[in-house]
Amino acid sequence: MSSSARLNITREEAAQRAAALTVDAYEVSLDLTHGPERFRTASTVTFAASEDAVGTHTWIDFVASQAPEVTLNGERVAVEDYDGARLPIGPLAAQNTLVVEGLGDYSNTGEGLHRFVDPVDQEVYLYTQFEVPDSRRMFAVFEQPDLKAAFRFTVTAPAHWAVVSNQPEASRRGLGVVENEDQLSGVDAAVWEFVPTPRISSYITALVAGPYAAVHSELTSADGRTIPLGVYCRASLVEHLDADNVFELTRQGFEFFEAQYGHPYPFEKYDQLFVPEFNAGAMENAGCVTFLESYVFRGTVPEAMVERRAITILHELAHMWFGDLVTMRWWNDLWLNESFAEFMSTLAAAENTRYTGSWTTFSSMEKNWAYRQDQLSSTHPIKAQIRDLDDVLVNFDGITYAKGASVLRQLVAWVGQENFMAGVRAYIAKHAWSNTELPDLMSELEAASGRDLSEWTRVWLETSGVNTLRTEVETDEAGVITALRLRQSAPDGSPSAPGDDVLRPHRLAVGFYDVDEATGRLTRTERFELDVAGEVTEVAEAAGRRRPALILPNDDDLAYAKLRLDEASWEAASTRLQDVDSSLARTLLWGAAWDAVRDGEASAAWFADLILANIGHEQDSSVVQTLLRQLATSLGQYLPEEQSTAARAAVADRLWGLVAGAEDGSDSQLQFVKAFALHARTAAQLDRLAGVVDGTHTVPGLDLTTDLRWELLTALVAAGRAGEAEIAAAEREDATATGALAAIQARAAVPTAEAKQAAWDRVMAGELSNTEQRQALIGFARAHEPALLAPFADAYFECVEAMWDSRSHEMAETAAVLGYPAAQVSEETAQRATALSEKTAGTRAGLSRVLAEGRDETVRALAARGHAAAHVHEVSASA
């Protein structure tokens, strides 16, 4: 039996267990003084069985390498049938007390209870990550969201540690030096007891332990309570911890969410902890939120990263009500949990923080992610069919997060924000501390808005794919509009336009932009908001008005749809993009251009020219970041190899021109330097880059931080201009966990067959932690010559099945995604991916999806290269 099959739980099984059991409470005791591989864990679970379940058997979940001891109602339970994941228990009484005692396994994969050793001081740091099904890796538990219970944790750990859980400490007492069979030397230990939690789901329980440094504060909740606040990170990073900024955003979030939700913060404290080797951006553990440690900035970073951290802080705080207080019954409503937090965090940022342009960031980043995901063969309805845990594990995607949030924004436009929030307040008041399904929310929104949302729900949430809106304009000889219409087309289910053949209703705006003679900018002069339905919608109010220079459908980005402008509007936009005075409007135009390139309707080289001609005028850091990422994809994937060398050289020269033209010390200057390093290829460009690294070439105002030095050095390594000596010297200078990870990436980027083989072998051997594996694969993929990676395409397709079967989901998925031979853009790669995807569809659904998505991107790259070959555009070497 594969690891995935052993660990899986079906929706039907979960429903049956929920009908049979009502869980009251867990008493969980952990002893973390037993050495580097395992910890002692004991769960005492009190629960009731339904009348029909009395006398029957069920199971409790516990994932470990050794069988535990189990007693049920005082009787020993045999564990001979323990499969490493399920403990059969029974016969059940009406009231039951179950005790499970054993050894748990620390992980180095970011799943369950993760253990990390800081190379700076050799201190041990632990944290938990339980979503979706991994609390069972730390203690015995009924692992499903609708079996809520109260959890009381008692933890034995080294006395000098900080130990943090969902609730405040109830007590702490020292034990003195303790000895046990697993610990070679005595440990000065202490015991922490925590206040029991309210009734919550197991996946949002948490434990973080180690010598974390902390900064504390407090705020006053809407109901007058004092809420203690804490911000934590490793001791070796505390000098970089910007706790004041975190506290400020937290206070702004509390103020906004308590008012919008109409319910005071539901827990007793709010700690935020930046933890090492974290797989996600953050996790909404109740009162004990964990974050990616990269959000502790060791120096100057692009403002886009700072804003991303702010949105993430607000996203997790939004979950305290929507997700933690009121929780989905089963994982088919995961989208609602994540989409709602994504929408609310952006709304909170726009309305109650300094990030007033956050909807521009949302359009540039989240919506681009959604559109990309929705055009893969793996696209699915927002309300996906989640048959089991395997299904949900692969659905943490751009549909679940970004499309769902985009559609919620459309729903708010459809029913009105006041009505929407009134419905949400009623929903939270009615279902606090319980579990719900989508109809529970929709019924409250219908009651608040007075609109029947059944058809809206069907076409937006139960179908897949993205519609396209095209502008059609007719004018008379005097340039007066006689007809303006929006023509909607549906996804046709083809490989190039996957999804359902459905035309959706949209509430959107059409904007008119004309030249302001005083400023020379393209400024909005009129805005028409209307409902769009069916294939053709007339914008009746536009008739009789003089045609403006630019007509922008979906102005303000309320709808979720791809855009195609009329020819005259696109000519104005492409030649005067920098003159459009609204950052959100410009972002919509950038998005339309990018869609045209990805759809093989415009040349990647033309798009590169468009970016380079206008990006210097962009002030939004997240937009600049997105455009530079799209530039990299255009050059690396969407241009034929015979065009890419010259194009990349021209791009790098122009990027250096943008560096020189940017304000000293500005965000754009930093981003342009990073982009230049990525694309530098010629001897002169690499000389300049080397000069920046060694200090012989100064860029005025540039903060050459340790992390930036690593990034630039890795670019030199990938180009063959630096090697082991330089990597080792940088590693000695930055003797930290971050430095060690950077060195792994740099060594994997060395452009020799031997270095690539060594990196590949380390990944395939499974000897690396989650973050080490990721860094090795990122460095491995850095190759100026695709031929250097060509031999590994065979290796990938030959070993990926065995690798998938032998690793945890997180490790297997990362290796399968990042190891995919994306550099080999060929029909052969697409065919091999298709064949293996079809072969594994019935047995390894997650792997099948990874392969299909890789194939989709290869096919899209082939189409884009075909267009570029037929429509040759040389990137200008100067502005």
C-alpha positions in Angstrom: 0.0 0.0 0.0 1.4 3.4 -0.9 1.9 6.1 1.7 -0.9 8.2 0.2 -3.4 5.3 0.3 -2.6 4.5 3.9 -3.0 8.1 5.1 -6.2 8.8 3.1 -9.6 9.4 4.6 -12.7 9.7 2.4 -15.5 12.1 2.8 -17.9 9.2 3.2 -15.9 7.7 6.0 -15.7 11.1 7.8 -19.4 11.6 7.5 -20.1 8.2 9.0 -17.7 8.9 11.9 -19.2 12.3 12.5 -22.7 10.8 12.7 -21.5 8.2 15.2 -19.4 10.3 17.5 -19.6 13.6 19.5 -16.2 14.5 20.9 -16.0 16.4 24.2 -12.3 17.0 25.0 -8.7 16.0 24.5 -6.1 16.1 27.2 -2.8 16.0 25.3 0.6 15.5 27.1 3.9 15.8 25.2 7.4 15.3 26.4 10.0 17.0 24.2 13.1 15.9 26.1 13.6 12.5 24.5 16.2 13.2 21.9 16.3 14.3 18.2 14.1 11.7 16.5 11.0 11.2 18.7 8.9 12.6 21.4 6.5 11.1 23.9 2.8 11.8 23.3 -0.3 10.8 25.2 -3.9 11.6 24.4 -6.9 11.2 26.6 -10.1 11.6 24.6 -13.6 11.8 26.0 -16.4 11.3 23.5 -19.9 10.0 23.2 -21.2 7.4 20.7 -24.7 7.7 19.1 -27.3 5.1 20.0 -26.7 3.3 16.7 -22.9 3.3 17.2 -22.9 1.8 20.7 -21.3 -1.7 20.5 -19.6 -0.9 17.1 -16.1 -0.1 16.2 -14.4 3.0 14.7 -10.9 4.3 14.5 -8.8 7.2 15.7 -6.0 8.7 13.7 -2.3 8.5 14.7 0.6 8.6 12.3 3.8 7.2 13.7 6.5 4.7 13.0 5.8 2.7 16.2 2.5 1.4 17.5 1.3 3.0 20.7 -0.5 1.5 23.7 -4.3 2.0 23.7 -6.9 1.6 26.3 -10.7 2.2 25.8 -12.8 2.6 28.9 -10.1 1.0 31.0 -9.7 -2.1 28.7 -6.5 -2.7 26.7 -7.0 -2.5 22.9 -5.0 -4.7 20.6 -3.0 -2.8 18.1 -1.7 -5.7 15.9 -3.7 -4.2 12.9 -2.1 -0.7 13.3 -1.1 0.4 9.8 0.9 3.5 10.9 -2.1 5.8 10.4 -5.3 4.3 11.9 -6.0 2.8 15.3 -9.1 0.6 15.4 -11.1 1.0 18.6 -14.2 -0.6 20.0 -16.7 -1.8 21.0 -17.9 1.7 21.9 -20.0 2.6 24.9 -22.4 5.5 25.1 -19.7 7.5 27.0 -16.1 6.7 26.3 -12.6 7.5 27.6 -9.8 6.6 25.2 -6.1 6.8 26.1 -3.4 6.5 23.5 0.3 6.7 24.6 3.3 6.3 22.4 6.2 7.9 20.5 5.7 10.5 17.8 8.2 11.2 15.1 9.7 14.7 14.5 9.6 15.7 10.9 11.9 17.7 8.6 9.3 18.1 5.9 7.2 20.9 7.5 4.3 18.5 8.3 3.3 17.5 11.8 5.8 18.5 14.5 8.8 19.9 12.6 12.3 20.0 14.2 15.0 22.4 13.1 18.5 23.0 14.5 19.8 26.5 14.1 23.4 26.3 12.9 24.3 29.6 14.6 23.8 28.4 18.1 22.8 24.7 17.7 19.5 25.4 19.4 16.4 23.3 18.6 13.3 25.0 17.3 9.9 23.2 16.9 6.6 24.1 15.3 3.5 22.4 14.1 1.8 22.5 10.8 -1.5 20.5 10.8 -3.6 21.6 7.8 -5.0 19.4 6.2 -4.5 16.1 8.1 -1.4 16.3 10.2 -2.4 16.9 13.9 -2.5 13.1 13.9 1.3 13.2 13.5 1.6 14.7 17.0 -1.2 13.1 19.0 -4.1 10.7 18.5 -7.1 12.5 17.2 -10.3 12.2 15.1 -8.8 14.0 12.2 -11.7 15.8 10.5 -12.9 19.4 10.8 -16.4 18.7 11.9 -15.4 16.8 15.1 -14.7 19.9 17.1 -13.6 19.6 20.7 -11.8 21.4 23.5 -8.0 20.7 23.6 -5.9 21.0 26.7 -2.1 20.7 26.1 0.5 19.9 28.7 4.1 20.1 27.5 7.4 19.0 29.1 10.4 20.8 27.5 13.8 22.3 28.2 13.3 25.0 30.9 15.0 27.7 28.8 12.6 27.3 25.9 9.5 29.4 25.1 6.5 27.1 24.7 3.4 28.6 22.9 0.1 27.1 22.1 -3.4 28.2 21.2 -4.3 29.4 24.7 -2.5 31.2 27.4 -0.4 29.3 30.0 -2.3 28.1 33.0 0.8 27.2 34.9 4.5 26.5 34.5 6.7 24.6 36.9 10.3 23.5 36.9 11.3 19.8 37.1 15.0 20.2 37.5 17.3 17.9 35.6 15.5 14.9 34.1 17.0 11.7 32.6 15.5 9.2 30.2 16.5 6.4 28.0 16.5 8.5 24.8 18.6 11.4 26.2 22.3 10.9 26.6 22.7 13.8 29.1 20.3 15.3 31.6 17.9 18.1 30.6 16.9 20.9 32.8 13.2 20.7 32.1 9.9 22.4 32.9 6.2 21.6 32.4 3.8 24.0 30.8 0.1 23.6 31.2 -2.2 25.6 28.9 -5.8 26.7 29.4 -8.2 24.5 27.5 -9.3 25.8 24.1 -12.9 26.5 23.1 -14.4 24.0 20.8 -12.2 24.1 17.7 -11.1 21.8 14.9 -7.9 19.8 15.4 -6.2 21.2 12.3 -6.0 24.7 13.9 -4.4 23.5 17.2 -0.7 24.3 17.5 2.5 24.0 19.4 5.6 26.1 18.9 8.6 25.4 21.2 12.2 26.4 21.4 14.3 29.3 22.6 12.3 31.7 20.5 12.8 35.4 21.2 9.6 37.4 21.8 8.3 40.9 21.8 5.0 41.5 23.6 2.2 44.0 23.5 -1.6 44.2 23.9 -4.8 45.7 22.6 -8.3 46.2 23.7 -10.9 44.1 22.0 -14.3 45.5 20.9 -15.9 43.9 24.0 -13.4 45.6 26.4 -11.1 42.6 27.0 -7.3 43.0 27.0 -5.9 40.8 24.3 -2.2 39.9 24.9 -0.1 40.1 21.7 3.2 38.3 21.0 5.6 38.3 18.0 8.3 35.5 18.0 11.3 34.4 15.9 14.5 32.5 16.4 17.0 34.2 18.7 19.6 34.5 15.9 17.1 36.6 13.9 15.6 38.8 16.5 17.7 41.8 15.6 15.8 41.9 12.2 12.3 41.4 13.8 10.1 44.4 12.9 7.6 43.8 15.7 6.2 47.3 15.7 5.0 47.0 12.1 3.4 43.6 12.9 1.6 45.0 15.9 0.4 48.1 14.0 -1.1 45.9 11.2 -2.6 43.6 13.8 -4.3 46.5 15.6 -5.6 47.8 12.3 -6.9 44.3 11.4 -8.6 43.8 14.8 -10.3 47.2 14.4 -11.6 46.4 10.9 -12.6 42.8 11.4 -14.4 43.2 14.7 -16.5 46.0 13.1 -17.1 44.2 9.9 -17.9 40.8 11.4 -20.0 42.3 14.3 -18.3 39.8 16.7 -15.4 40.5 19.1 -12.2 38.5 18.6 -13.1 35.0 19.7 -9.9 33.8 21.5 -8.0 34.9 24.5 -4.6 36.0 23.0 -3.0 36.5 19.6 0.6 35.3 19.0 2.3 35.5 15.7 5.4 33.3 15.2 7.9 33.3 12.4 9.2 29.8 12.2 12.0 28.1 10.2 11.5 25.8 7.2 7.8 26.6 6.8 6.2 25.4 3.6 3.4 27.9 3.2 3.0 31.6 3.7 1.3 31.2 7.1 -1.2 29.1 9.0 -4.3 30.3 10.9 -3.8 28.3 14.1 -6.3 29.8 16.6 -4.5 32.4 18.6 -1.1 31.0 17.6 -0.4 31.9 13.9 2.7 30.7 12.3 4.5 32.5 9.4 7.2 31.8 6.9 10.5 33.0 8.3 11.4 34.8 5.2 9.0 37.5 6.4 11.7 38.5 8.9 13.7 40.7 6.6 17.5 40.7 7.0 17.8 43.9 5.1 16.1 46.0 2.4 13.6 44.0 0.4 11.2 45.1 -2.4 8.2 46.9 -1.0 6.2 44.1 -2.7 7.5 41.7 -0.1 6.6 44.1 2.8 3.1 44.4 1.4 2.8 40.7 0.9 3.6 40.2 4.6 1.0 42.8 5.5 -1.7 41.0 3.4 -0.7 37.7 4.9 -0.9 39.0 8.5 -4.4 40.3 7.7 -5.4 37.1 5.9 -4.6 34.9 8.9 -6.3 37.3 11.3 -9.4 37.2 9.1 -9.5 33.4 9.6 -9.9 33.8 13.3 -13.6 34.4 12.6 -14.1 32.9 9.2 -12.5 29.4 9.4 -11.6 29.1 13.1 -14.8 30.4 14.9 -17.1 29.1 12.1 -15.5 26.2 10.3 -16.3 24.2 7.1 -17.9 20.8 7.7 -15.7 19.1 5.1 -12.9 20.2 2.8 -15.1 20.8 -0.2 -15.6 24.2 1.3 -11.9 24.9 1.7 -12.2 27.4 -1.1 -14.7 29.5 1.0 -12.3 29.4 4.0 -9.3 30.6 1.9 -11.1 32.8 -0.6 -12.9 34.7 2.1 -9.7 35.4 4.0 -8.0 36.5 0.8 -10.8 38.9 -0.1 -11.2 40.3 3.4 -7.4 40.8 3.9 -7.3 42.9 0.7 -10.4 44.8 1.7 -8.9 45.5 5.2 -5.6 46.6 3.7 -7.4 49.0 1.2 -9.7 50.5 3.8 -7.8 50.5 7.1 -4.0 50.5 6.4 -1.5 52.4 4.4 -1.9 49.9 1.6 -4.7 51.8 -0.1 -3.7 50.4 -3.5 -4.0 46.8 -2.5 -6.7 46.1 -5.1 -4.0 46.9 -7.7 -1.7 44.3 -6.1 -4.6 41.9 -6.0 -5.2 42.3 -9.7 -1.5 42.1 -10.6 -0.8 39.0 -8.4 -3.8 37.1 -7.3 -5.9 37.5 -10.4 -3.0 36.6 -12.6 -2.5 33.4 -10.6 -6.2 32.7 -10.9 -6.3 33.2 -14.7 -3.3 30.9 -15.1 -4.7 28.2 -13.0 -8.1 28.4 -14.6 -6.6 27.8 -18.0 -4.9 24.5 -17.1 -6.5 21.2 -17.9 -6.7 20.6 -14.1 -9.1 23.5 -13.6 -12.1 22.8 -11.5 -15.1 24.5 -10.1 -14.5 26.8 -7.2 -16.7 24.5 -5.2 -14.7 21.4 -6.0 -15.7 17.8 -5.4 -13.4 16.7 -2.6 -13.9 13.0 -2.3 -11.0 12.4 0.1 -7.9 13.9 1.6 -5.9 13.2 -1.5 -8.2 15.5 -3.4 -7.9 18.4 -0.9 -4.1 18.2 -0.8 -3.8 19.1 -4.5 -6.5 21.8 -4.3 -4.5 24.5 -2.4 -4.3 26.3 -5.7 -5.1 29.4 -7.6 -8.8 28.4 -7.9 -9.2 27.9 -4.2 -7.5 31.1 -3.2 -7.4 33.6 -6.0 -10.3 32.8 -8.3 -12.5 32.3 -5.2 -11.5 35.7 -3.9 -12.0 37.3 -7.3 -15.5 35.8 -7.5 -16.3 37.0 -4.0 -15.3 40.5 -5.1 -17.7 40.1 -8.0 -20.4 38.9 -5.6 -19.9 42.0 -3.5 -20.4 44.2 -6.6 -23.5 42.1 -7.4 -25.2 42.4 -4.1 -23.5 45.6 -2.6 -20.9 45.6 0.1 -23.3 46.7 2.9 -25.6 43.8 2.1 -22.7 41.4 1.8 -21.3 42.2 5.2 -24.7 42.2 6.8 -25.2 38.6 5.6 -21.7 37.7 6.9 -22.5 39.1 10.3 -25.7 37.1 10.5 -23.9 34.0 9.4 -21.2 34.3 12.1 -23.8 35.1 14.8 -25.8 32.0 13.9 -23.0 29.5 13.5 -20.3 30.5 16.0 -18.2 27.5 17.2 -19.9 25.2 14.8 -19.5 23.8 11.3 -21.2 24.9 8.2 -21.6 24.3 4.4 -21.9 26.8 1.6 -25.7 27.0 1.6 -25.6 28.3 5.2 -23.7 31.4 4.0 -25.6 31.9 0.8 -29.0 31.8 2.6 -27.8 34.7 4.8 -26.5 36.7 1.8 -29.8 36.2 0.1 -31.8 37.4 3.1 -29.6 40.5 3.5 -29.5 41.4 -0.2 -33.0 40.3 -1.3 -31.5 38.6 -4.3 -31.9 35.0 -5.3 -28.4 33.7 -5.6 -29.1 30.2 -6.7 -28.3 30.8 -10.4 -25.3 33.0 -9.5 -24.0 30.1 -7.3 -24.4 27.6 -10.0 -22.6 29.4 -12.8 -19.9 31.0 -10.7 -19.1 28.3 -8.1 -20.1 25.1 -9.8 -18.5 25.6 -13.3 -14.9 26.1 -14.3 -13.0 28.2 -16.8 -12.6 31.9 -17.5 -14.8 33.9 -19.8 -13.4 36.5 -22.2 -15.0 40.0 -22.7 -14.3 41.8 -26.0 -15.1 45.5 -26.7 -16.9 46.3 -30.0 -17.3 50.0 -31.0 -19.1 51.6 -33.8 -18.7 55.4 -34.6 -20.0 57.8 -37.2 -17.8 60.0 -39.3 -17.5 62.6 -36.6 -16.1 60.0 -34.1 -19.4 59.8 -32.1 -20.2 56.4 -30.7 -23.3 54.9 -32.3 -22.9 51.5 -30.6 -20.7 50.1 -27.8 -21.1 46.5 -26.8 -19.4 43.9 -24.8 -19.2 40.4 -26.4 -18.7 37.6 -23.9 -17.3 34.2 -25.0 -17.2 31.0 -23.0 -14.5 28.5 -22.4 -15.0 25.9 -25.0 -13.5 23.0 -23.1 -10.6 22.7 -25.5 -7.0 22.3 -24.3 -6.4 25.9 -25.1 -9.6 27.1 -23.3 -10.5 24.5 -20.7 -13.6 24.9 -18.7 -17.4 24.7 -19.0 -19.4 26.2 -21.8 -21.2 28.9 -19.8 -21.8 32.6 -20.1 -21.8 34.2 -16.6 -23.4 37.3 -15.3 -21.0 40.2 -14.4 -21.5 43.4 -12.6 -18.7 45.7 -14.0 -17.8 49.1 -15.1 -16.6 50.5 -18.5 -14.2 53.4 -18.3 -13.5 56.1 -20.9 -10.0 57.5 -20.8 -8.9 60.6 -22.7 -5.9 62.8 -22.8 -5.9 65.6 -20.2 -4.4 68.5 -22.0 -3.1 70.1 -18.8 -1.1 67.0 -17.7 -0.8 64.9 -20.9 -2.1 61.9 -19.0 -4.8 59.5 -20.0 -7.4 60.2 -17.4 -10.8 58.6 -16.9 -13.5 61.0 -18.1 -16.6 58.7 -17.7 -17.6 55.5 -16.1 -20.6 53.3 -16.8 -21.5 50.5 -14.3 -23.8 47.9 -15.6 -24.9 44.2 -15.5 -23.5 42.1 -18.3 -25.2 38.9 -19.2 -25.4 36.5 -22.2 -23.3 36.8 -25.3 -23.8 40.5 -26.1 -24.5 43.4 -23.8 -25.1 47.0 -25.1 -23.5 49.8 -23.1 -26.5 52.0 -23.9 -25.2 55.1 -22.0 -22.2 55.3 -24.2 -24.2 56.0 -27.4 -24.0 59.6 -28.5 -20.7 60.3 -26.7 -17.5 61.2 -28.5 -15.2 58.2 -28.7 -12.3 58.5 -26.2 -8.8 57.5 -26.8 -9.2 54.4 -24.7 -12.2 52.3 -23.7 -11.5 50.0 -20.8 -13.9 47.1 -20.0 -14.0 45.9 -16.4 -12.6 49.2 -15.2 -12.0 49.0 -11.4 -11.5 45.2 -11.9 -14.8 44.1 -10.3 -15.4 41.2 -12.7 -13.4 38.0 -13.3 -12.8 37.7 -17.0 -10.0 38.0 -19.6 -10.1 41.3 -21.6 -9.7 42.0 -25.3 -9.8 45.7 -26.2 -10.9 47.1 -29.5 -8.1 47.9 -31.9 -8.0 51.7 -31.4 -8.0 51.4 -27.6 -5.2 48.8 -27.7 -3.2 51.1 -30.0 -3.6 53.9 -27.5 -2.8 51.7 -24.5 0.3 50.0 -26.0 1.8 53.3 -27.2 0.9 55.4 -24.1 0.6 52.8 -21.3 2.8 54.9 -18.9 0.4 57.9 -19.4 -2.6 56.1 -18.0 -3.0 57.8 -14.6 -4.6 55.0 -12.7 -2.4 52.2 -11.4 -5.3 49.8 -11.4 -6.3 50.7 -14.9 -2.7 50.2 -16.1 -2.6 46.8 -14.3 -5.7 45.7 -16.2 -4.0 46.7 -19.5 -0.8 44.9 -18.5 -3.0 41.9 -17.8 -4.6 42.0 -21.2 -1.2 42.2 -22.9 0.1 39.3 -20.9 -3.0 37.2 -21.8 -2.4 37.9 -25.4 1.2 36.6 -25.2 0.2 33.5 -23.2 -2.6 32.8 -25.7 -0.1 33.0 -28.7 -1.7 36.2 -30.1 1.2 38.5 -29.4 5.0 38.1 -29.5 6.9 37.6 -26.2 9.6 39.9 -27.6 7.0 42.6 -28.3 5.8 42.2 -24.7 9.4 42.5 -23.4 9.7 45.8 -25.3 6.4 47.0 -23.9 7.6 46.2 -20.3 11.0 47.9 -20.8 9.5 51.0 -22.3 7.0 51.5 -19.4 8.1 49.8 -16.3 10.4 52.6 -15.2 7.3 54.7 -14.7 5.5 52.2 -12.5 5.4 53.1 -8.8 3.6 50.0 -7.4 6.2 47.6 -6.2 4.0 44.5 -6.7 3.2 45.5 -10.2 6.9 45.9 -11.0 7.7 42.5 -9.4 4.9 40.8 -11.4 6.1 42.4 -14.7 9.7 41.3 -14.1 8.5 37.8 -13.5 6.5 37.8 -16.7 9.5 39.2 -18.5 11.6 36.2 -17.3 8.9 33.7 -18.4 8.7 35.4 -21.8 12.4 35.1 -22.4 12.8 31.7 -20.9 9.7 29.9 -22.1 7.9 31.9 -24.9 10.7 32.8 -27.2 12.4 30.3 -29.6 16.0 29.5 -28.6 17.3 31.1 -31.8 15.7 34.4 -30.7 16.2 34.3 -26.9 20.0 34.9 -26.8 19.9 38.2 -28.6 16.7 39.2 -26.8 18.1 38.4 -23.4 21.2 40.4 -24.0 19.2 43.4 -25.2 16.9 43.1 -22.2 19.8 43.0 -19.7 21.3 46.1 -21.3 18.0 48.0 -21.0 17.5 46.8 -17.5 20.9 48.3 -16.6 19.7 51.5 -18.2 16.7 51.4 -15.9 19.0 50.8 -12.9 20.9 54.0 -13.9 17.7 55.9 -14.4 16.0 54.9 -11.1 16.1 57.0 -8.0 19.0 56.1 -5.8 18.0 53.6 -3.1 14.5 53.2 -4.6 12.5 50.1 -4.7 12.6 50.0 -8.5 16.4 50.3 -8.5 16.6 47.2 -6.3 14.2 45.2 -8.4 16.0 46.2 -11.7 19.3 45.2 -10.3 17.9 41.8 -9.3 16.4 41.4 -12.8 19.6 42.5 -14.5 21.5 39.8 -12.6 19.0 37.1 -13.7 19.3 38.0 -17.4 23.0 39.1 -17.7 24.7 36.9 -20.3 27.4 38.9 -22.2 30.9 39.3 -20.9 30.4 43.0 -20.4 27.2 42.4 -18.5 28.8 39.8 -16.2 31.8 42.1 -15.6 29.4 44.8 -14.4 27.6 42.3 -12.2 30.8 41.0 -10.7 31.8 44.6 -10.0 28.7 45.2 -8.0 29.3 42.0 -6.0 33.0 42.8 -5.2 32.4 46.5 -4.7 34.4 47.8 -7.7 31.2 49.0 -9.3 29.0 51.1 -7.0 25.3 51.5 -7.6 24.5 54.7 -5.7 22.0 54.1 -2.9 21.8 50.3 -3.4 21.6 48.4 -0.1 23.9 45.5 -0.9 22.5 43.2 1.8 23.7 39.7 2.6 20.7 38.2 0.8 21.1 40.4 -2.2 24.8 39.4 -2.4 23.8 35.8 -2.4 21.3 36.4 -5.2 23.9 38.2 -7.4 26.6 35.7 -6.6 24.3 32.8 -7.6 23.7 34.6 -11.0 27.5 34.7 -11.5 27.7 31.1 -10.6 25.0 30.1 -13.1 27.0 32.0 -15.7 30.2 30.2 -14.9 31.9 33.4 -13.5 32.1 32.2 -9.9 32.4 28.8 -8.3 33.1 26.8 -5.2 35.7 29.1 -3.8 33.3 32.1 -3.9 30.4 30.1 -2.6 32.4 28.7 0.4 33.7 32.2 1.2 30.1 33.6 1.2 29.0 30.7 3.4 31.7 31.4 5.9 30.7 35.0 6.0 27.0 34.2 6.4 27.2 31.2 8.8 23.4 31.1 9.3 20.5 28.8 8.3 19.7 31.3 5.5 23.3 31.3 4.3 23.3 27.5 4.3 20.2 27.4 2.1 21.6 30.0 -0.3 24.8 28.0 -0.6 22.7 24.9 -1.5 21.1 26.8 -4.3 24.3 28.3 -5.5 26.1 24.9 -5.7 23.2 23.4 -7.6 23.4 26.3 -10.1 27.0 25.5 -11.1 26.8 25.0 -14.9 28.5 21.6 -15.1 27.1 18.2 -15.7 28.8 17.0 -12.4 27.2 19.8 -10.3 23.7 19.2 -11.8 24.1 15.4 -11.2 25.1 16.0 -7.6 22.1 18.2 -6.9 19.8 15.8 -8.6 21.1 12.8 -6.7 20.7 14.6 -3.3 17.1 15.4 -4.1 16.3 11.9 -5.3 18.1 10.4 -2.3 15.6 12.1 0.0 18.4 13.3 2.3 17.3 17.0 2.4 14.8 18.8 4.5 11.8 20.5 2.9 13.6 23.9 2.4 16.9 22.3 1.4 15.1 20.3 -1.3 13.4 23.4 -2.6 16.6 25.4 -2.8 18.5 22.6 -4.5 15.8 22.3 -7.2 15.6 26.0 -7.8 19.4 26.1 -8.2 19.3 23.0 -10.4 16.9 24.7 -12.8 19.2 27.7 -13.2 20.9 26.8 -16.5 21.8 29.3 -19.3 21.9 26.4 -21.7 18.8 24.1 -21.7 21.0 21.3 -23.1 22.7 21.1 -19.7 19.5 19.8 -18.2 18.3 17.7 -21.1 19.7 14.4 -19.7 17.6 14.8 -16.6 14.3 14.7 -18.5 14.7 10.9 -18.8 15.6 10.6 -15.2 12.5 12.6 -14.1 10.0 10.5 -16.1 11.7 7.3 -15.0 11.9 8.0 -11.2 9.0 10.3 -10.4 6.5 7.6 -9.6 8.8 5.9 -7.1 9.7 9.2 -5.6 6.0 10.1 -5.2 5.2 6.8 -3.4 8.1 7.0 -1.0 7.7 10.6 0.4 5.2 12.7 2.3 2.8 14.7 0.1 4.6 18.0 0.6 8.1 16.6 -0.3 6.8 14.6 -3.2 4.8 17.4 -4.7 7.6 19.9 -4.4 10.1 17.5 -6.1 7.6 16.6 -8.8 6.7 20.3 -9.6 10.2 21.8 -9.5 11.9 18.8 -11.0 9.6 18.8 -14.1 11.8 19.4 -17.2 10.3 22.8 -18.0 13.5 23.8 -19.9 12.9 21.1 -22.4 10.1 22.8 -24.4 9.4 20.2 -27.0 6.6 18.0 -28.3 8.4 15.0 -26.8 8.3 16.5 -23.3 4.6 17.2 -23.7 3.9 13.7 -25.0 5.8 12.0 -22.2 4.1 14.1 -19.6 0.7 13.2 -21.1 1.4 9.5 -21.2 2.6 9.3 -17.6 -0.3 11.6 -16.4 -2.8 9.2 -18.0 -1.0 6.2 -16.6 -1.1 7.5 -13.0 -4.5 9.1 -13.1 -6.2 6.2 -11.3 -3.5 5.5 -8.7 -1.7 8.7 -8.0 -4.1 11.5 -8.7 -1.9 14.2 -7.3 1.1 13.2 -9.5 -1.1 12.9 -12.5 -2.3 16.5 -12.0 1.3 17.8 -11.6 2.3 16.1 -14.8 -0.8 17.4 -16.7 -0.1 20.9 -15.5 3.5 20.7 -16.6 2.4 19.4 -20.0 -0.1 22.3 -20.3 2.7 24.9 -19.7 4.9 23.1 -22.2 2.2 23.1 -24.9 1.5 26.8 -24.2 5.2 27.6 -24.5 5.3 25.8 -27.8 2.3 27.8 -29.1 3.9 31.1 -28.0 7.2 30.1 -29.6 5.4 29.4 -32.8 3.8 32.8 -32.8 7.1 34.4 -32.1 8.8 32.6 -34.9 6.1 33.7 -37.3 6.1 37.3 -36.1 9.8 38.1 -35.4 10.2 41.1 -33.2 13.7 42.2 -32.2 14.0 43.6 -28.7 15.5 47.1 -28.9 18.9 47.3 -27.2 18.1 50.8 -26.0 15.0 52.7 -24.8 
